[in-house]
Amino acid sequence: MAEEHSPNDQPIRQIVREEIQANNGVIMEAMRDMQTELLRGIERFARGNFSRLHRLETSDNDLNERI
């Protein structure tokens, strides 16, 4: 069952294509923002872990020197 399209559909199709293109840019920007936030969160987590690990290593070295 193929639908027949009238010549009047052409402007509507053009409008729909333009809207899809406009929204595509918005969606891509939102995706980049989400990716940036994820990377920042991972970086904060890694910095916290590095700080704790450094503190433990320093404490361990001090303890070994005392022994």
Stockholm file with secondary structure:
# STOCKHOLM 1.0

chainA/1-67         MAEEHSPNDQPIRQIVREEIQANNGVIMEAMRDMQTELLRGIERFARGNFSRLHRLETSDNDLNERI
#=GR chainA/1-67 SS CCCCCCTTHHHHHHHHHHHHHHHHHHHHHHHHHHHHHHHHHHHHHHHHHHHHHHHHHHHHHHHHHHC
#=GC SS_cons        CCCCCCTTHHHHHHHHHHHHHHHHHHHHHHHHHHHHHHHHHHHHHHHHHHHHHHHHHHHHHHHHHHC
//
